[in-house]
C-alpha cells in the first residue's frame, strides 16, 4: 500500500469495497444459473461451504492479525443467522422466481439498510450528501418493485424475497463492523462454517434434491469467490472506512451482476428498470464523491488490530521496528490533528 493511498482512506476503502462488489456482483446471475432446480437450502449450503474453504486458507499468523475472542461468538452466530442462512436462502428462492437483472439491481438496497443501521448502532457520520445518496437508492428500489409488480405476482414475490435478503445482509454487514479489526480469514471461516452447517441441516430436513457433481463444484467455486473472497475484502474495507460507506460502494455489485445477467441472455429489462438502475447508480456516485476533513481530537484508546507506523496514528515504539502491517495490543495517547478521514476504528467522534 503506497503512502498516497494511506493518505486517502476513502480511496483505499473504496478500492477494497469495489473488489468485494465485483466478486459478489458476478455471483448473483451465476447462482441463478447453476442453482436452477435446486432447493434454496442446498444452494446456500454449497455457497458457504466454498466460502469456508477460502476462510481456512486465508487465515493469518497471530503477529499479523488480531485473533477472535470468546466474547465475539454471539455476534458471529448472529452474523451467520442473518448473512449465511436467511440472506442466501431468500436470495436463492427469489432468483428462481424473478429476473436476474431485476434481482441484481434490487441488491443495491443493501447499502441503504447497512447505512441506516450503521448510523443507528455506531453513530457513523452521514451528512446531506450521504442522505441524498440513500434517498436515490430507495427511489431506484421502488421503481424496480413497481416494474416487477406489473410483470405478475410471482415476479413480485421473487423480488420481495431478494429485498428480504438485502435487509438480512444489511444487518449482517452492520454486525460485522465490530469484527472488522479481527483476522478476516478467521471471521469468514467462522461465519461460513456456521452458515453451511445450518443450511445443510435444513436441506436434509426439508428433503432438498441432491445436486449433480458438476453443479455442486460450480456452486462451491461461486461461493469461494462471491461469498468467501468477497466477504474478506468487505471486512477489510469496513476496517478502512466504516460500515455505511463500505455498503454504499458495495452497491456497485448489482450493476456488475445486472450486466452479466444481460450478457447471459436475460432480456427482461424495461425502461422502468433502466430508470431505477440509473437512480441507484447516481446515488452510489454521489456517495463516493464525499470528502471529509477537519480538526478533530483523539481520546486515549487501548486496543488490538493490524496496523502500520506510517499512517499518522500509530507512533508507539518497537525495538526493532517491524516492517509493514502487524498486530498487537497498543495504546493511543490523546492528540489533535487535521487530515481527511472516515469512520474507521480511530475516527468515531461526533459532529
C-alpha positions as CSV (number, residue, x, y, z in Angstrom):
1,X,0.0,0.0,0.0
2,X,1.6,3.3,-1.1
3,X,1.8,6.4,1.0
4,X,-0.6,8.2,-1.3
5,X,-3.3,5.6,-0.7
6,X,-2.6,5.8,3.0
7,X,-3.4,9.5,2.9
8,X,-6.7,8.8,1.1
9,X,-8.6,6.4,3.4
10,X,-11.8,6.7,1.3
11,X,-9.9,5.7,-1.9
12,X,-8.2,2.7,-0.1
13,X,-11.5,1.5,1.4
14,X,-13.4,2.2,-1.8
15,X,-11.0,0.0,-3.9
16,X,-11.4,-2.8,-1.4
17,X,-15.2,-2.5,-1.4
18,X,-15.2,-2.4,-5.2
19,X,-13.2,-5.7,-5.3
20,X,-15.8,-7.2,-2.9
21,X,-18.6,-5.8,-5.1
22,X,-17.2,-7.2,-8.3
23,X,-16.9,-10.7,-6.9
24,X,-20.3,-10.7,-5.3
25,X,-22.0,-9.0,-8.3
26,X,-20.8,-11.6,-10.7
27,X,-22.0,-14.4,-8.3
28,X,-25.7,-13.3,-8.5
29,X,-26.6,-14.4,-12.1
30,X,-24.2,-17.4,-11.7
31,X,-26.2,-18.6,-8.6
32,X,-29.4,-18.2,-10.6
33,X,-27.9,-20.2,-13.5
34,X,-26.3,-23.1,-11.5
35,X,-28.9,-23.2,-8.8
36,X,-31.8,-23.8,-11.2
37,X,-33.8,-26.8,-10.0
38,X,-32.0,-27.0,-6.6
39,X,-33.6,-26.2,-3.3
40,X,-32.7,-22.8,-1.7
41,X,-31.2,-24.6,1.4
42,X,-28.9,-26.8,-0.7
43,X,-27.8,-23.8,-2.8
44,X,-26.9,-21.7,0.3
45,X,-25.1,-24.7,1.9
46,X,-22.8,-25.1,-1.1
47,X,-22.1,-21.4,-1.4
48,X,-21.0,-21.2,2.2
49,X,-19.0,-24.4,2.0
50,X,-17.0,-22.8,-0.7
51,X,-16.6,-19.6,1.4
52,X,-15.4,-21.7,4.4
53,X,-12.5,-23.1,2.3
54,X,-11.4,-19.5,1.5
55,X,-11.6,-18.6,5.2
56,X,-9.5,-21.6,6.2
57,X,-6.8,-20.9,3.5
58,X,-6.6,-17.1,4.2
59,X,-6.1,-17.1,8.0
60,X,-3.0,-15.1,9.1
61,X,-0.4,-15.6,11.8
62,X,-1.2,-14.2,15.2
63,X,1.5,-11.5,14.9
64,X,-0.1,-10.1,11.7
65,X,-3.8,-10.1,12.6
66,X,-5.8,-9.9,15.8
67,X,-7.4,-13.2,16.9
68,X,-11.1,-13.6,17.6
69,X,-12.0,-14.0,21.3
70,X,-14.8,-15.8,23.1
71,X,-16.9,-12.7,23.5
72,X,-17.1,-12.4,19.7
73,X,-19.1,-15.7,19.4
74,X,-22.6,-14.3,19.9
75,X,-22.0,-11.7,17.3
76,X,-20.6,-14.3,14.9
77,X,-23.6,-16.5,15.4
78,X,-25.9,-13.5,14.6
79,X,-23.9,-12.7,11.5
80,X,-24.3,-16.3,10.3
81,X,-28.0,-16.4,11.0
82,X,-28.7,-13.2,9.0
83,X,-25.9,-13.4,6.4
84,X,-25.3,-17.1,5.9
85,X,-28.8,-18.6,6.4
86,X,-31.6,-16.1,5.9
87,X,-29.9,-13.9,3.3
88,X,-28.7,-16.6,0.8
89,X,-31.8,-18.8,1.3
90,X,-34.1,-15.8,0.5
91,X,-31.8,-14.8,-2.4
92,X,-31.7,-18.4,-3.9
93,X,-35.6,-18.6,-3.7
94,X,-36.0,-15.1,-5.1
95,X,-33.7,-15.8,-8.0
96,X,-35.9,-18.7,-9.0
97,X,-38.9,-16.5,-9.2
98,X,-37.8,-13.2,-10.8
99,X,-35.4,-11.9,-13.4
100,X,-31.6,-11.9,-12.8
101,X,-31.4,-8.3,-13.9
102,X,-34.1,-7.0,-11.6
103,X,-32.8,-9.1,-8.6
104,X,-29.2,-7.8,-9.2
105,X,-30.3,-4.2,-9.2
106,X,-32.5,-4.7,-6.1
107,X,-29.4,-5.7,-4.2
108,X,-28.4,-2.1,-4.3
109,X,-30.8,-1.5,-1.4
110,X,-28.4,-3.5,0.8
111,X,-26.4,-0.2,1.0
112,X,-29.5,1.6,2.4
113,X,-30.1,-0.9,5.1
114,X,-26.4,-1.0,6.0
115,X,-26.1,2.8,6.2
116,X,-29.2,3.3,8.3
117,X,-28.1,0.5,10.8
118,X,-24.6,1.9,10.9
119,X,-25.9,5.3,11.7
120,X,-28.2,4.0,14.5
121,X,-25.7,1.5,16.1
122,X,-22.3,3.1,15.5
123,X,-23.3,6.8,15.1
124,X,-21.3,6.9,11.8
125,X,-21.3,10.4,10.2
126,X,-24.0,10.9,7.5
127,X,-24.2,14.4,6.0
128,X,-26.7,15.7,3.5
129,X,-24.8,14.2,0.6
130,X,-25.0,10.8,2.1
131,X,-28.7,11.1,2.9
132,X,-29.4,12.3,-0.7
133,X,-27.5,9.2,-2.0
134,X,-29.6,6.9,0.2
135,X,-32.8,8.5,-1.0
136,X,-31.8,7.9,-4.6
137,X,-31.1,4.3,-3.8
138,X,-34.5,4.0,-2.2
139,X,-36.2,5.7,-5.2
140,X,-34.5,3.3,-7.6
141,X,-35.6,0.3,-5.5
142,X,-39.2,1.5,-5.5
143,X,-39.1,1.8,-9.3
144,X,-37.9,-1.8,-9.6
145,X,-40.7,-3.1,-7.3
146,X,-43.3,-1.3,-9.3
147,X,-41.8,-2.6,-12.6
148,X,-41.8,-6.2,-11.4
149,X,-45.3,-5.9,-9.9
150,X,-46.6,-5.2,-13.5
151,X,-44.9,-8.4,-14.6
152,X,-47.0,-10.6,-12.4
153,X,-47.4,-11.8,-8.8
154,X,-44.7,-14.5,-9.0
155,X,-42.1,-12.0,-10.3
156,X,-43.1,-9.6,-7.5
157,X,-42.8,-12.3,-4.8
158,X,-39.4,-13.2,-6.1
159,X,-38.2,-9.6,-6.0
160,X,-39.6,-9.2,-2.4
161,X,-37.6,-12.3,-1.4
162,X,-34.5,-10.6,-2.8
163,X,-35.5,-7.5,-0.8
164,X,-35.6,-9.6,2.4
165,X,-32.1,-10.9,1.5
166,X,-30.8,-7.4,1.2
167,X,-32.2,-6.5,4.6
168,X,-30.7,-9.6,6.2
169,X,-27.3,-8.8,4.6
170,X,-27.6,-5.2,5.8
171,X,-27.9,-6.5,9.3
172,X,-25.0,-8.9,8.8
173,X,-22.9,-6.0,7.4
174,X,-23.6,-3.9,10.4
175,X,-22.9,-6.7,12.9
176,X,-19.6,-7.5,11.1
177,X,-18.3,-3.9,11.6
178,X,-17.3,-4.8,15.2
179,X,-15.3,-7.7,13.9
180,X,-13.5,-5.8,11.1
181,X,-10.4,-5.4,13.2
182,X,-10.1,-9.2,13.7
183,X,-8.4,-11.6,11.2
184,X,-10.8,-11.6,8.3
185,X,-9.9,-15.1,7.4
186,X,-11.0,-16.3,10.8
187,X,-14.2,-14.3,10.6
188,X,-15.0,-15.7,7.1
189,X,-14.3,-19.3,8.3
190,X,-16.4,-19.0,11.4
191,X,-19.4,-17.4,9.7
192,X,-19.2,-19.8,6.7
193,X,-19.0,-23.0,8.8
194,X,-22.0,-21.9,10.9
195,X,-24.0,-21.0,7.8
196,X,-23.1,-24.1,5.8
197,X,-23.9,-26.4,8.8
198,X,-27.3,-24.8,9.4
199,X,-28.4,-24.8,5.8
200,X,-27.2,-28.4,5.3
201,X,-29.3,-29.5,8.2
202,X,-32.3,-27.6,6.8
203,X,-31.7,-29.0,3.3
204,X,-31.8,-32.6,4.8
205,X,-34.8,-31.8,7.0
206,X,-36.9,-30.4,4.0
207,X,-35.7,-33.1,1.5
208,X,-34.0,-30.7,-0.9
209,X,-32.9,-32.6,-4.1
210,X,-29.2,-33.5,-4.3
211,X,-27.1,-31.6,-6.9
212,X,-25.1,-33.2,-9.6
213,X,-21.3,-33.2,-9.2
214,X,-20.9,-30.5,-11.8
215,X,-23.5,-28.3,-10.2
216,X,-22.0,-28.8,-6.7
217,X,-18.5,-27.9,-7.9
218,X,-19.8,-24.8,-9.8
219,X,-21.6,-23.5,-6.7
220,X,-18.7,-24.3,-4.4
221,X,-16.5,-22.2,-6.8
222,X,-19.1,-19.3,-6.9
223,X,-19.3,-19.4,-3.1
224,X,-15.5,-19.3,-2.7
225,X,-15.2,-16.2,-4.8
226,X,-18.5,-14.4,-4.5
227,X,-19.1,-15.1,-0.8
228,X,-15.7,-16.0,0.7
229,X,-13.2,-13.7,-1.0
230,X,-15.9,-11.0,-1.3
231,X,-16.5,-11.1,2.4
232,X,-12.8,-10.9,3.1
233,X,-12.4,-7.7,1.0
234,X,-15.6,-6.3,2.5
235,X,-14.3,-6.7,6.1
236,X,-11.0,-5.0,5.1
237,X,-13.0,-2.2,3.5
238,X,-15.1,-1.7,6.7
239,X,-11.8,-1.6,8.6
240,X,-10.6,1.2,6.3
241,X,-13.7,3.5,6.2
242,X,-16.7,2.2,8.2
243,X,-19.8,0.2,7.6
244,X,-22.0,2.8,5.9
245,X,-19.5,3.9,3.2
246,X,-18.5,0.3,2.5
247,X,-22.1,-0.6,2.0
248,X,-22.6,2.3,-0.5
249,X,-19.5,1.4,-2.6
250,X,-20.6,-2.2,-2.5
251,X,-23.8,-1.1,-4.2
252,X,-21.9,-1.2,-7.4
253,X,-22.2,-5.0,-7.2
254,X,-25.8,-5.1,-8.6
255,X,-24.8,-3.3,-11.7
256,X,-22.0,-5.8,-12.4
257,X,-24.5,-8.6,-11.8
258,X,-27.1,-7.0,-14.0
259,X,-24.6,-6.6,-16.8
260,X,-23.6,-10.2,-16.6
261,X,-27.3,-11.3,-16.5
262,X,-27.9,-9.4,-19.7
263,X,-24.8,-10.9,-21.3
264,X,-26.1,-14.4,-20.3
265,X,-29.3,-13.7,-22.2
266,X,-31.7,-12.1,-19.7
267,X,-33.9,-9.8,-21.8
268,X,-36.4,-8.8,-19.1
269,X,-35.2,-5.2,-18.9
270,X,-37.6,-2.3,-19.3
271,X,-37.5,1.5,-19.3
272,X,-38.7,1.4,-15.7
273,X,-35.9,-1.0,-14.7
274,X,-33.3,1.2,-16.5
275,X,-34.7,4.3,-14.7
276,X,-34.4,2.5,-11.3
277,X,-30.9,1.4,-12.1
278,X,-30.0,5.0,-13.1
279,X,-31.2,6.4,-9.9
280,X,-29.3,3.8,-7.9
281,X,-26.1,4.5,-9.9
282,X,-26.5,8.2,-9.3
283,X,-26.9,7.5,-5.6
284,X,-23.7,5.4,-5.4
285,X,-21.7,8.1,-7.4
286,X,-22.9,10.9,-5.1
287,X,-21.8,9.0,-2.0
288,X,-18.4,8.2,-3.4
289,X,-17.8,11.9,-4.1
290,X,-17.8,12.6,-0.3
291,X,-14.8,14.4,1.1
292,X,-14.4,14.9,4.8
293,X,-11.6,16.6,6.8
294,X,-11.4,18.9,9.8
295,X,-9.6,19.3,13.1
296,X,-10.5,16.5,15.4
297,X,-9.5,15.1,18.8
298,X,-8.4,11.5,19.5
299,X,-9.1,10.3,23.1
300,X,-6.8,7.8,24.7
301,X,-7.5,4.3,23.3
302,X,-6.3,0.8,24.1
303,X,-7.0,-1.9,21.6
304,X,-5.6,-4.5,19.3
305,X,-5.7,-4.7,15.5
306,X,-3.5,-4.9,12.4
307,X,-1.7,-1.5,11.9
308,X,1.3,0.3,10.3
309,X,3.6,3.0,11.6
310,X,3.3,5.4,8.6
311,X,-0.4,6.2,8.9
312,X,-0.2,9.1,11.3
313,X,-2.0,7.3,14.2
314,X,0.5,4.7,15.4
315,X,3.7,6.3,16.8
316,X,4.4,3.8,19.6
317,X,8.0,2.4,19.7
318,X,9.3,-1.0,18.8
319,X,12.8,-2.5,19.1
320,X,13.3,-3.4,16.3
321,X,10.6,-1.5,14.3
322,X,8.6,-4.1,12.3
323,X,8.2,-3.5,8.5
324,X,4.6,-3.3,7.1
325,X,1.4,-4.3,8.8
326,X,1.5,-6.2,12.2
327,X,-0.9,-6.8,15.1
328,X,-0.5,-6.4,18.9
329,X,-2.2,-4.6,21.8
330,X,-1.2,-0.9,21.8
331,X,-2.2,2.4,23.4
332,X,-3.0,5.7,21.6
333,X,-2.3,8.8,23.6
334,X,-4.7,11.8,23.3
335,X,-3.9,14.1,20.3
336,X,-5.5,16.6,17.9
337,X,-4.7,16.9,14.2
338,X,-6.2,17.7,10.8
339,X,-6.4,15.2,7.8
340,X,-9.1,13.6,5.6
341,X,-10.7,10.8,7.5
342,X,-13.7,8.4,7.6
343,X,-15.4,6.5,10.4
344,X,-12.7,3.9,10.9
345,X,-11.6,2.5,14.3
346,X,-9.8,5.7,15.1
347,X,-12.4,8.2,14.0
348,X,-15.7,7.7,15.9
349,X,-16.1,11.3,17.0
350,X,-19.4,13.1,16.9
351,X,-20.2,16.0,14.6
